[in-house]
């Protein structure tokens, strides 16, 4: 069992760089990770790479690609992760 089994982490800017590495570390410790990024395609590709390495990962993109803020994300998408307890905004 991992240290973070059963936990969820939402990581903004998680498609690449530091955010992606954080997602890998948290996922490697057992957390389910949600990668949020202004570039939805890049976030989806990053989630697929993590999943191939055994991480439970998914991605979300902003409703309006000109704004990369938490408030622009679709409430219906976030409802699937309503029990997320950890947010990393890099």
C-alpha positions in Angstrom: 0.0 0.0 0.0 1.2 3.5 -0.8 1.3 6.4 1.6 -1.4 8.2 -0.4 -3.7 5.3 -1.3 -7.3 6.5 -1.5 -6.3 10.2 -1.8 -7.0 12.4 -4.7 -4.8 15.3 -5.9 -5.8 18.0 -8.4 -2.7 19.6 -9.9 -3.0 22.8 -11.9 -0.3 23.2 -14.5 0.1 19.4 -14.3 0.7 18.7 -18.0 4.4 19.3 -18.0 7.4 20.4 -16.0 7.2 20.6 -12.3 3.5 19.9 -12.2 3.9 16.7 -14.2 6.7 15.5 -11.9 4.7 16.2 -8.8 1.8 14.2 -10.3 4.2 11.3 -10.9 5.5 11.4 -7.4 2.0 11.6 -5.8 0.6 9.0 -8.2 3.6 6.7 -7.4 2.7 7.0 -3.8 -0.9 5.8 -4.6 -2.9 9.0 -5.1 -5.3 9.4 -8.0 -4.2 12.5 -9.8 -6.1 15.0 -11.9 -4.0 17.1 -14.2 -5.4 20.5 -14.9 -3.8 22.6 -17.7 -4.8 25.4 -20.1 -3.7 23.1 -22.9 -6.2 20.2 -22.8 -4.5 18.1 -25.4 -1.1 18.3 -23.5 -2.9 17.4 -20.2 -4.6 14.4 -21.8 -1.3 13.1 -23.2 0.4 13.6 -19.9 -2.4 11.7 -18.1 -2.0 8.8 -20.6 1.8 8.7 -20.0 1.3 8.5 -16.3 -1.4 5.8 -16.7 1.1 3.7 -18.7 3.3 3.9 -15.7 0.6 2.7 -13.3 -0.7 6.0 -12.0 -4.4 6.5 -11.8 -4.5 9.8 -13.8 -7.0 11.9 -15.6 -7.0 15.4 -17.1 -9.2 18.5 -17.1 -9.0 21.6 -19.3 -10.5 25.0 -18.7 -13.8 25.9 -20.2 -12.3 29.0 -21.7 -8.8 28.4 -23.0 -7.9 32.0 -22.6 -8.1 31.7 -18.8 -6.2 29.1 -16.8 -8.0 29.7 -13.6 -9.8 27.2 -11.3 -13.0 29.1 -11.8 -13.0 28.5 -15.5 -13.1 24.7 -15.2 -16.4 23.0 -15.9 -18.4 22.1 -12.7 -19.5 18.9 -14.3 -15.9 17.8 -14.8 -15.0 18.7 -11.2 -18.0 16.9 -9.8 -16.3 13.6 -10.8 -13.6 14.6 -8.3 -15.7 16.1 -5.6 -13.8 14.3 -2.9 -10.4 15.7 -3.9 -8.7 16.8 -0.8 -5.4 18.0 -2.2 -4.8 20.8 -4.6 -1.4 21.8 -5.9 -1.3 25.0 -7.8 2.1 25.4 -9.3 
